[in-house]
Amino acid sequence: MEILKYKLLNKKNFLALSLCLPIYIITAFGMQPFVQGLAYSAYLFCFIYLWFVNTKLYLPKKFIIFWFIFLLAWILPNLYNANSSRLESDLLNLNVLYVHVVYLTALLFSFLFYMQSEYFLKFKKFYLALMLLLLPLLTALFLKTIFLEFENPKMRYEPYGATPHWIGELLLVFALVLFYLKNNFLKFILYFTVFFYFHLLEVRAGIIALALALGILYSSHIYTYLKQKSFLFLSIFFFLLASLLILFKKYLYIAFDSIFYFSTSFRSLPGGISGRLHQWQNAIEVIKEHPVSGIGYWVNPFPYEYYNIMVGHPTHNAWLRIASENGFCLALICISIVLLGLYLAYKKKLFFELACLVSIIFYLSFTTRHLSINIMNAFFYFILLRIYFFKSSK
C-alpha cells in the first residue's frame, strides 16, 4: 500500500513537517500562549531552512510591495487603538500582534520558496505527507473521543484538552488532502470516519464544509465525464438526481435534522445555528461604530456590554472579526484576495484548489479565527498562493 511505502522523513517533506510539528507540541503541552508561540516558531526554522538550502530562491518584488501594504493595513489601526483613550485599548495585546505578523510572514515566504523549488512540481506528495503526519494524532484523538462517549455520552468532548473546533480544523485539512489517496476503498472508509468524528464533536460547520468540497470535486469529474457522452445523457442524469431528492426529501430532512438539530429550539436555524446570528450582530454593530480602525486586534470578547447581545462570546466569523477588530480596510483586502482566488481557481480549472477554498471559507465563517497561523489557515494561504502563482504547462 502507498500509505505504508511513503517516506516522510526527507528534505522534500520539510514544509509538511513544519506545519504539523506545532499541533503535536500544542496537543502534548497545552494551548497556553507561551506554548503556542514556541510551537509555531517551527515556521521560522522552515523559512531559514528553505532560504539556505537553495541560494537561487528569491522573493517577487510585487509580492513584497503587496505584503508591506497589507501589514500597514493590519498594524496601523492597532497602533491607533493602542494609543486611544477607549476602554478597549487596555485589552489590546500588541505582542500577540507582532508575533503573528512575524510568524505569518515567515510562513508565506516559506510557501513562496517552496513553490520556486523543484519540490513544488510534486505538490501531490506534499498533500500526502500532510495526510500521513496528521493521521497518528487524529487517530489518538478519535479513540480518546470514543472512550469519552462511552464514559459520558451527554458531554461535548475535549480529548486531551483539545477543543472540538480545533480538532475540526485538523480533520478538515486531513479530509481535503485525502482526496489524493489512490486507494478508493481506503479513501471511502476514511471519509466516512471523518464525517462520523465531526458528528461526535458536534462540529456541523466541518460536516458542511467537507460536503461542499467533495461536492465540487466529484461533481466536476461527473460533469466532465457526462459532457463527453452527450447533452441528452447529461440531462437525464440531472433529472433523475432531482427526482430522487424530491422523492426522498422527508427522509433526507430527518437525516439532516439528526446532525444539524433543525427542530431543536436552542440550536435551530431560526435561532442562528448555535446563536451565531447574535454574535454576528454584535460584530456588525462594532463595525458600524468603528469602520476604519476597528476596536483592536485580539480584543476578544467584547467586554463592556455595549449591545447586551451574547456578551462574553467571540465573533464566530473570521471575516466579521477581521473587520470589527482591525477595520474595514483590512477586511476588504482579505475578501478581495479570496474572491479573486476563487475566480482564478475556476478560470485555471484548479478544481481541487477551488474546493479547498470554498470549504475553508465556509468553515471560517463559523469559527473564531482571524489571520491565524494554525494549520487550517496555513493550508488556506498555501492554496491561495498556489492559485495565484500557478502557470499552465500548455
VOLUM-438387 format. One record per residue (C-alpha): residue in three letters; x, y, z. Coordinates in nm, 3 decimals, decimal comma. Each point is the difference from the previous one (the first is absolute). Layout:
BEGIN
ALA / X / Y / Z
...
# end
This chain:
BEGIN
MET / 0,000 / 0,000 / 0,000
GLU / 0,123 / 0,350 / -0,088
ILE / -0,086 / 0,127 / 0,346
LEU / 0,255 / -0,241 / 0,154
LYS / 0,272 / 0,039 / -0,263
TYR / 0,008 / 0,378 / 0,013
LYS / 0,309 / 0,151 / 0,162
LEU / -0,075 / 0,301 / 0,216
LEU / 0,344 / 0,086 / 0,132
ASN / 0,165 / 0,159 / -0,300
LYS / 0,087 / 0,353 / -0,110
LYS / -0,295 / 0,028 / -0,235
ASN / -0,245 / -0,034 / 0,288
PHE / 0,164 / 0,258 / 0,226
LEU / -0,283 / 0,247 / -0,059
ALA / -0,266 / -0,255 / 0,096
LEU / 0,197 / -0,090 / 0,313
SER / 0,025 / 0,368 / 0,094
LEU / -0,377 / 0,041 / -0,031
CYS / -0,083 / -0,307 / 0,207
LEU / 0,263 / 0,026 / 0,274
PRO / -0,180 / 0,289 / 0,182
ILE / -0,326 / -0,194 / 0,036
TYR / 0,179 / -0,292 / 0,165
ILE / 0,175 / 0,237 / 0,243
ILE / -0,326 / 0,181 / 0,081
THR / -0,188 / -0,327 / 0,052
ALA / 0,272 / -0,131 / 0,231
PHE / 0,068 / 0,313 / 0,207
GLY / -0,323 / 0,203 / -0,020
MET / -0,136 / 0,306 / -0,175
GLN / 0,154 / 0,266 / 0,221
PRO / 0,131 / 0,304 / -0,196
PHE / 0,362 / -0,075 / 0,091
VAL / -0,029 / -0,360 / -0,122
GLN / -0,164 / 0,109 / -0,325
GLY / 0,262 / 0,268 / -0,058
LEU / 0,276 / -0,255 / 0,049
ALA / -0,174 / -0,260 / -0,216
TYR / -0,061 / 0,229 / -0,296
SER / 0,364 / 0,107 / -0,002
ALA / 0,037 / -0,307 / -0,224
TYR / -0,112 / 0,234 / -0,282
LEU / 0,310 / 0,213 / 0,057
PHE / 0,228 / -0,304 / -0,021
CYS / -0,177 / -0,109 / -0,318
PHE / 0,057 / 0,343 / -0,154
ILE / 0,369 / -0,001 / 0,097
TYR / 0,047 / -0,355 / -0,129
LEU / -0,161 / 0,069 / -0,338
TRP / 0,196 / 0,325 / -0,031
PHE / 0,342 / -0,162 / 0,054
VAL / -0,063 / -0,333 / -0,170
ASN / -0,037 / 0,166 / -0,339
THR / 0,182 / 0,325 / -0,074
LYS / -0,191 / 0,051 / -0,327
LEU / -0,325 / 0,085 / 0,179
TYR / -0,131 / 0,355 / -0,008
LEU / -0,301 / 0,200 / 0,120
PRO / -0,211 / 0,160 / -0,276
LYS / 0,007 / 0,380 / 0,025
LYS / -0,373 / 0,032 / -0,063
PHE / -0,073 / -0,236 / 0,288
ILE / 0,234 / 0,189 / 0,235
ILE / -0,176 / 0,329 / -0,085
PHE / -0,341 / -0,161 / 0,047
TRP / 0,100 / -0,155 / 0,332
PHE / 0,138 / 0,333 / 0,124
ILE / -0,334 / 0,170 / -0,077
PHE / -0,188 / -0,289 / 0,160
LEU / 0,203 / 0,027 / 0,320
LEU / -0,058 / 0,375 / 0,014
ALA / -0,376 / -0,060 / -0,025
TRP / 0,033 / -0,254 / 0,281
ILE / 0,238 / 0,177 / 0,240
LEU / -0,083 / 0,372 / -0,028
PRO / -0,363 / -0,025 / 0,121
ASN / 0,122 / -0,195 / 0,302
LEU / 0,265 / 0,260 / 0,086
TYR / -0,273 / 0,263 / -0,021
ASN / -0,225 / -0,206 / 0,229
ALA / 0,282 / -0,066 / 0,245
ASN / 0,058 / 0,375 / 0,041
SER / -0,368 / 0,091 / 0,016
SER / -0,189 / 0,075 / 0,321
ARG / -0,270 / -0,260 / -0,056
LEU / -0,050 / -0,276 / 0,255
GLU / 0,094 / -0,271 / -0,250
SER / 0,349 / 0,146 / -0,043
ASP / 0,098 / -0,158 / 0,332
LEU / -0,089 / -0,344 / -0,140
LEU / 0,198 / 0,034 / -0,323
ASN / 0,299 / -0,234 / 0,000
LEU / 0,260 / 0,133 / -0,244
ASN / 0,242 / -0,281 / 0,090
VAL / -0,246 / -0,257 / -0,133
LEU / -0,041 / 0,209 / -0,314
TYR / 0,375 / 0,025 / -0,063
VAL / 0,051 / -0,373 / 0,053
HIS / -0,277 / -0,078 / -0,249
VAL / 0,148 / 0,247 / -0,252
VAL / 0,347 / -0,155 / 0,023
TYR / -0,118 / -0,362 / -0,012
LEU / -0,250 / 0,062 / -0,279
THR / 0,265 / 0,182 / -0,206
ALA / 0,242 / -0,289 / 0,047
LEU / -0,274 / -0,247 / -0,094
LEU / -0,099 / 0,177 / -0,323
PHE / 0,360 / 0,050 / -0,105
SER / 0,064 / -0,370 / 0,066
PHE / -0,290 / -0,086 / -0,230
LEU / 0,143 / 0,227 / -0,269
PHE / 0,342 / -0,164 / 0,029
TYR / -0,160 / -0,343 / -0,015
MET / -0,189 / 0,093 / -0,317
GLN / 0,322 / 0,113 / -0,166
SER / 0,182 / -0,321 / 0,082
GLU / -0,016 / -0,328 / -0,184
TYR / -0,207 / -0,144 / 0,286
PHE / -0,304 / 0,197 / -0,107
LEU / -0,023 / -0,207 / -0,317
LYS / -0,097 / -0,286 / 0,231
PHE / -0,261 / 0,189 / 0,202
LYS / -0,219 / -0,311 / 0,017
LYS / 0,269 / -0,163 / 0,213
PHE / -0,011 / 0,303 / 0,227
TYR / -0,373 / -0,059 / 0,050
LEU / 0,060 / -0,369 / 0,064
ALA / 0,272 / 0,086 / 0,254
LEU / -0,246 / 0,227 / 0,183
MET / -0,253 / -0,281 / 0,010
LEU / 0,245 / -0,252 / 0,142
LEU / 0,135 / 0,243 / 0,260
LEU / -0,350 / 0,087 / 0,121
LEU / -0,123 / -0,360 / 0,008
PRO / 0,167 / -0,118 / 0,327
LEU / -0,117 / 0,303 / 0,199
LEU / -0,355 / -0,014 / -0,135
THR / -0,012 / -0,374 / 0,072
ALA / 0,100 / 0,059 / 0,364
LEU / -0,255 / 0,282 / 0,034
PHE / -0,272 / -0,211 / -0,162
LEU / 0,060 / -0,298 / 0,231
LYS / 0,001 / 0,227 / 0,305
THR / -0,329 / 0,155 / -0,117
ILE / -0,156 / -0,345 / -0,039
PHE / 0,108 / -0,081 / 0,358
LEU / -0,157 / 0,324 / 0,125
GLU / -0,318 / -0,080 / -0,193
PHE / -0,043 / -0,321 / 0,198
GLU / 0,096 / 0,174 / 0,324
ASN / -0,244 / 0,292 / -0,033
PRO / -0,206 / 0,011 / -0,322
LYS / -0,165 / 0,335 / 0,085
MET / 0,320 / 0,206 / 0,002
ARG / 0,169 / 0,188 / -0,282
TYR / 0,344 / -0,153 / 0,005
GLU / 0,345 / 0,159 / 0,028
PRO / 0,241 / -0,295 / -0,031
TYR / 0,338 / 0,081 / 0,155
GLY / -0,121 / 0,360 / 0,049
ALA / -0,044 / 0,061 / -0,375
THR / -0,316 / 0,198 / -0,083
PRO / -0,250 / -0,139 / -0,255
HIS / 0,055 / 0,281 / -0,250
TRP / 0,378 / -0,033 / 0,024
ILE / -0,029 / -0,371 / -0,075
GLY / -0,248 / 0,089 / -0,275
GLU / 0,267 / 0,209 / -0,173
LEU / 0,241 / -0,294 / 0,003
LEU / -0,273 / -0,230 / -0,129
LEU / -0,091 / 0,234 / -0,284
VAL / 0,359 / 0,033 / -0,123
PHE / 0,045 / -0,376 / 0,029
ALA / -0,321 / -0,066 / -0,196
LEU / 0,089 / 0,248 / -0,276
VAL / 0,345 / -0,146 / -0,070
LEU / -0,150 / -0,348 / 0,029
PHE / -0,142 / 0,054 / -0,348
TYR / 0,343 / -0,086 / -0,147
LEU / 0,011 / -0,344 / 0,161
LYS / -0,012 / -0,253 / -0,284
ASN / -0,165 / -0,287 / 0,188
ASN / -0,370 / 0,079 / -0,045
PHE / -0,123 / -0,254 / 0,254
LEU / 0,231 / 0,132 / 0,271
LYS / -0,094 / 0,354 / -0,099
PHE / -0,371 / -0,080 / 0,042
ILE / 0,059 / -0,152 / 0,346
LEU / 0,201 / 0,303 / 0,112
TYR / -0,258 / 0,248 / -0,133
PHE / -0,276 / -0,184 / 0,181
THR / 0,206 / 0,007 / 0,321
VAL / 0,067 / 0,373 / -0,037
PHE / -0,372 / 0,076 / -0,043
PHE / -0,078 / -0,217 / 0,302
TYR / 0,265 / 0,175 / 0,210
PHE / -0,134 / 0,342 / -0,099
HIS / -0,341 / -0,120 / 0,119
LEU / 0,142 / -0,124 / 0,334
LEU / 0,166 / 0,336 / 0,055
GLU / -0,318 / 0,184 / -0,108
VAL / 0,204 / 0,204 / -0,248
ARG / -0,274 / 0,051 / -0,255
ALA / 0,195 / 0,263 / -0,193
GLY / 0,260 / -0,268 / -0,068
ILE / -0,260 / -0,241 / -0,136
ILE / -0,140 / 0,259 / -0,240
ALA / 0,345 / 0,131 / -0,095
LEU / 0,123 / -0,348 / -0,091
ALA / -0,325 / -0,079 / -0,184
LEU / 0,046 / 0,317 / -0,207
ALA / 0,356 / -0,096 / -0,089
LEU / -0,090 / -0,354 / -0,100
GLY / -0,301 / 0,129 / -0,192
ILE / 0,219 / 0,232 / -0,209
LEU / 0,271 / -0,261 / -0,055
TYR / -0,218 / -0,289 / -0,103
SER / -0,267 / 0,199 / -0,182
SER / 0,270 / 0,153 / -0,220
HIS / 0,122 / -0,351 / -0,088
ILE / -0,353 / -0,127 / -0,061
TYR / -0,092 / 0,304 / -0,209
THR / 0,314 / -0,035 / -0,214
TYR / -0,068 / -0,370 / -0,053
LEU / -0,367 / 0,047 / -0,086
LYS / 0,074 / 0,296 / -0,226
GLN / 0,220 / -0,226 / -0,211
LYS / -0,294 / -0,235 / -0,049
SER / -0,284 / 0,222 / -0,121
PHE / -0,223 / 0,287 / 0,110
LEU / -0,297 / -0,238 / 0,018
PHE / 0,191 / -0,235 / 0,232
LEU / 0,093 / 0,296 / 0,220
SER / -0,360 / 0,124 / 0,014
ILE / -0,133 / -0,345 / 0,094
PHE / 0,255 / -0,030 / 0,282
PHE / -0,094 / 0,333 / 0,162
PHE / -0,372 / -0,072 / -0,046
LEU / 0,034 / -0,332 / 0,184
LEU / 0,210 / 0,164 / 0,273
ALA / -0,259 / 0,274 / 0,055
SER / -0,281 / -0,257 / 0,002
LEU / 0,174 / -0,208 / 0,268
LEU / 0,056 / 0,308 / 0,219
ILE / -0,369 / 0,096 / -0,026
LEU / -0,119 / -0,356 / 0,056
PHE / 0,207 / -0,054 / 0,314
LYS / -0,004 / 0,356 / 0,137
LYS / -0,186 / -0,110 / 0,315
TYR / 0,263 / -0,257 / 0,088
LEU / 0,281 / 0,239 / -0,092
TYR / -0,144 / 0,259 / 0,240
ILE / -0,012 / -0,257 / 0,281
ALA / 0,362 / -0,097 / -0,068
PHE / 0,121 / 0,360 / -0,009
ASP / -0,207 / 0,091 / 0,307
SER / 0,183 / -0,267 / 0,200
ILE / 0,329 / 0,171 / -0,090
PHE / -0,086 / 0,372 / -0,010
TYR / -0,283 / 0,015 / 0,258
PHE / -0,238 / 0,200 / -0,223
SER / -0,297 / -0,067 / 0,229
THR / 0,184 / 0,065 / 0,328
SER / -0,084 / 0,346 / 0,131
PHE / 0,338 / 0,107 / 0,136
ARG / 0,196 / -0,135 / -0,300
SER / -0,252 / 0,057 / -0,278
LEU / 0,050 / 0,199 / -0,318
PRO / -0,245 / 0,274 / 0,110
GLY / 0,208 / 0,034 / 0,314
GLY / 0,308 / 0,056 / -0,209
ILE / 0,182 / -0,337 / 0,013
SER / 0,133 / -0,002 / 0,357
GLY / -0,068 / 0,368 / 0,045
ARG / 0,240 / 0,107 / -0,276
LEU / -0,239 / 0,266 / -0,136
HIS / 0,004 / 0,179 / 0,335
GLN / 0,380 / -0,002 / 0,005
TRP / 0,014 / 0,126 / -0,359
GLN / -0,243 / 0,278 / 0,091
ASN / 0,234 / 0,100 / 0,281
ALA / 0,292 / 0,024 / -0,243
ILE / -0,204 / 0,197 / -0,254
GLU / -0,087 / 0,257 / 0,265
VAL / 0,370 / 0,038 / 0,081
ILE / 0,084 / 0,042 / -0,371
LYS / -0,265 / 0,272 / -0,031
GLU / 0,151 / 0,197 / 0,287
HIS / 0,368 / -0,060 / -0,088
PRO / 0,015 / -0,064 / -0,378
VAL / 0,354 / 0,131 / -0,056
SER / 0,207 / -0,118 / 0,295
GLY / -0,214 / -0,271 / 0,161
ILE / 0,033 / -0,053 / 0,375
GLY / 0,343 / -0,164 / -0,003
TYR / 0,156 / -0,337 / -0,077
TRP / -0,073 / -0,275 / 0,251
VAL / -0,248 / 0,218 / 0,192
ASN / -0,211 / -0,302 / 0,060
PRO / -0,269 / -0,034 / 0,118
PHE / -0,187 / 0,331 / 0,007
PRO / 0,013 / 0,064 / 0,374
TYR / -0,194 / 0,317 / 0,074
GLU / -0,354 / -0,101 / -0,102
TYR / -0,053 / 0,271 / -0,260
TYR / -0,275 / -0,195 / -0,170
ASN / -0,092 / -0,257 / 0,266
ILE / -0,011 / -0,274 / -0,265
MET / 0,181 / -0,325 / 0,081
VAL / 0,252 / 0,193 / 0,209
GLY / 0,314 / -0,201 / 0,073
HIS / -0,015 / -0,194 / -0,327
PRO / 0,256 / 0,058 / -0,275
THR / -0,104 / 0,061 / -0,360
HIS / -0,050 / -0,339 / -0,161
ASN / 0,083 / 0,135 / -0,345
ALA / 0,356 / 0,069 / -0,111
TRP / -0,099 / 0,263 / -0,257
LEU / -0,214 / 0,199 / 0,242
ARG / 0,267 / -0,035 / 0,267
ILE / 0,267 / 0,146 / -0,229
ALA / -0,228 / 0,295 / -0,081
SER / -0,107 / 0,059 / 0,360
GLU / 0,348 / -0,024 / 0,152
ASN / 0,214 / 0,152 / -0,276
GLY / -0,229 / 0,214 / -0,212
PHE / -0,170 / -0,028 / -0,334
CYS / 0,316 / 0,069 / -0,204
LEU / 0,175 / -0,321 / 0,105
ALA / -0,324 / -0,197 / -0,033
LEU / -0,051 / 0,133 / -0,354
ILE / 0,354 / -0,102 / -0,100
CYS / -0,050 / -0,351 / 0,144
ILE / -0,339 / -0,050 / -0,165
SER / 0,131 / 0,129 / -0,334
ILE / 0,293 / -0,244 / 0,011
VAL / -0,234 / -0,291 / 0,071
LEU / -0,257 / 0,095 / -0,265
LEU / 0,270 / 0,044 / -0,264
GLY / 0,146 / -0,336 / 0,107
LEU / -0,338 / -0,167 / -0,056
TYR / -0,026 / 0,156 / -0,346
LEU / 0,354 / -0,098 / -0,101
ALA / -0,043 / -0,355 / 0,129
TYR / -0,310 / -0,041 / -0,216
LYS / 0,159 / 0,168 / -0,300
LYS / 0,316 / -0,211 / 0,024
LYS / -0,209 / -0,315 / 0,060
LEU / 0,168 / -0,066 / 0,334
PHE / -0,300 / -0,184 / 0,141
PHE / 0,180 / -0,148 / 0,301
GLU / 0,120 / 0,346 / 0,104
LEU / -0,348 / 0,141 / -0,068
ALA / -0,156 / -0,267 / 0,222
CYS / 0,251 / 0,071 / 0,278
LEU / -0,069 / 0,374 / -0,014
VAL / -0,378 / -0,037 / 0,011
SER / 0,024 / -0,254 / 0,283
ILE / 0,233 / 0,204 / 0,222
ILE / -0,179 / 0,328 / -0,074
PHE / -0,321 / -0,159 / 0,127
TYR / 0,172 / -0,142 / 0,308
LEU / 0,161 / 0,335 / 0,082
SER / -0,344 / 0,159 / -0,017
PHE / -0,096 / -0,193 / 0,315
THR / 0,321 / 0,008 / 0,205
THR / 0,184 / 0,253 / 0,214
ARG / 0,308 / 0,010 / -0,221
HIS / 0,168 / 0,313 / -0,134
LEU / 0,319 / 0,027 / -0,207
SER / 0,102 / -0,305 / 0,198
ILE / 0,305 / -0,222 / -0,044
ASN / -0,164 / -0,333 / 0,088
ILE / 0,035 / -0,284 / -0,250
MET / -0,340 / 0,054 / -0,168
ASN / 0,068 / 0,368 / -0,064
ALA / 0,355 / -0,084 / -0,109
PHE / -0,138 / -0,253 / -0,250
PHE / -0,247 / 0,266 / -0,116
TYR / 0,287 / 0,245 / -0,068
PHE / 0,194 / -0,272 / -0,184
ILE / -0,297 / -0,071 / -0,227
LEU / -0,047 / 0,370 / -0,074
LEU / 0,368 / 0,042 / -0,093
ARG / -0,010 / -0,309 / -0,216
ILE / -0,297 / 0,142 / -0,190
TYR / 0,164 / 0,340 / -0,049
PHE / 0,337 / -0,139 / -0,107
PHE / -0,129 / -0,294 / -0,205
LYS / 0,100 / 0,004 / -0,365
SER / -0,148 / -0,246 / -0,246
SER / 0,245 / -0,229 / -0,176
LYS / -0,183 / 0,055 / -0,329
# end
